[in-house]
Amino acid sequence: MKISDLITQRILQLMEQTDGTAEIQRNDFAQQIGCVPSQINYVLTSRFTPEQGYAIESRRGGGGYIKITRITTTGQNLLMHVINTIGDTLDENTARILLENLTYQQVLTAKAAQLIFAAVSDKSLRQAKADLRDSLRATIFKNMLLCAQ
């Protein structure tokens, strides 16, 4: 198992034990796992993002801590939150992550997520100029989510 997978697994276990929130002290947590603190940062910034349904709060000094919270909003609120946070551009990987989260939260069915991803994938948008793809993807993605309501 890769160290990043182990870190992710341990954070998720902590969250399960405390109703969706985990508080860690980065240096202590890294020492427990047997890694360097920067690996904790990498996992937090790549696997616990707002797009994936997490909020991270950190406090420096006095031992400091990092608090990871699973964002729990339901149906329409989550859908509107996603639509409002997308902005003018959206890359394929972020679209995939958002759809996985919406499916996990049972806001979209797996079939609906597959259809939306098929419409916004790089493969589907390959005829568009490269510098316009992410903008076009964001527009299509938001419109399809609005129709999914």
C-alpha angles and dihedrals in degrees: 000000000000117000091241090055090049092050091049092048093050093049091049090049090052090050092052091053093052106039098265103322130098126187118196137171102225099218094044092045091049090050092050091052095040100242139107120271092245089066088059089052091050093052093046094050095044105035106026102051129141088251088060092049103263136119121204125202123182133191122197128209130027091060090311125212143212118229118201117193130184107230107233113195124143137236112300094022092054092045092051091045090055093046092049095048098050098081124186099319136040128182122215095251094052090048089053092049093048091050092048090052093047090050092047090051088049092239090122130029117240089248093053090049091050091051093049092047091049089055095049101036122120087246092059093044098044092110090061119086110268094241091055100045099088092048092048090046091053092051094047092044094051093046092050092049090051089054091049092062 
